[in-house]
Amino acid sequence: ELKNQEMATLFKDKNVDIYS
């Protein structure tokens, strides 16, 4: 499993729309 920090970084960097 990816750590929350890694997941946040990956999504924030590539899938900003998902967290928006």
C-alpha positions as a Python dict, from the first residue, in 0.01 Angstrom:
ca = {
    (1, 'E'): (0, 0, 0),
    (2, 'L'): (109, 353, -67),
    (3, 'K'): (144, 590, 224),
    (4, 'N'): (-104, 874, 249),
    (5, 'Q'): (179, 1114, 176),
    (6, 'E'): (276, 930, -143),
    (7, 'M'): (-84, 894, -259),
    (8, 'A'): (-151, 1260, -192),
    (9, 'T'): (159, 1355, -390),
    (10, 'L'): (74, 1132, -686),
    (11, 'F'): (-290, 1238, -705),
    (12, 'K'): (-213, 1601, -632),
    (13, 'D'): (47, 1602, -909),
    (14, 'K'): (-148, 1408, -1174),
    (15, 'N'): (-512, 1401, -1062),
    (16, 'V'): (-572, 1738, -903),
    (17, 'D'): (-931, 1726, -1031),
    (18, 'I'): (-1004, 1424, -811),
    (19, 'Y'): (-920, 1611, -492),
    (20, 'S'): (-1071, 1938, -608),
}
